[in-house]
Amino acid sequence: MDHREDRKPPFPIDPARLYDVGRDGVPRTDTGMEPEWLGPRHRRIIAWMALGVVTEGTLASLTVIFFAFGLRLLAACFALATLAASPLLLVGPVQDWWRHRRPHRRRHRSRPPDFPGV
């Protein structure tokens, strides 16, 4: 029997909890929930991403326009501004992780008592 044919896991997976053992061998549990589709939290992530995309697009367009007109110094300034604004794309996902995901992720010295199969 080929191992690729058997796709069913040998234990039930609880989608509400994530059990993870890191490379250091420390078990971690994550009880954080995904944001509700188009709920306030999800809209905030989308708004930050949209702001980042619009800012990046505007600065990149101005870079190209100034370069096309031969204003190389202004084009270089806007190119640097484009690079400086690129972390803005990460604000939404990082803010969501910091506020809503990180508090639910815990390290354990050993398996928690409610770990399946214990």
Residue pairs with C-beta under 8 A, 6 or more apart in sequence:
11 116
11 117
12 116
14 116
16 31
17 29
17 30
17 31
18 29
18 30
19 27
19 28
19 29
19 115
19 116
20 27
20 28
20 29
20 30
21 27
21 28
22 28
26 107
26 108
26 109
27 107
27 108
27 110
27 111
27 112
27 115
28 105
28 106
28 107
28 108
29 105
29 106
29 108
29 112
30 101
30 104
30 105
31 104
32 100
32 101
32 103
32 104
32 105
33 100
33 104
35 41
35 42
35 45
35 96
35 100
36 42
41 96
41 100
44 92
44 95
44 96
45 92
45 93
45 95
45 96
46 92
47 92
48 88
48 91
48 92
48 95
49 89
49 92
49 93
51 88
52 85
52 88
52 89
52 90
52 91
52 92
53 89
55 85
55 88
56 82
56 85
56 86
56 88
56 89
59 78
59 81
59 82
59 85
60 78
60 82
62 78
63 75
63 78
63 79
63 82
64 75
66 72
66 74
66 75
66 78
67 75
111 118
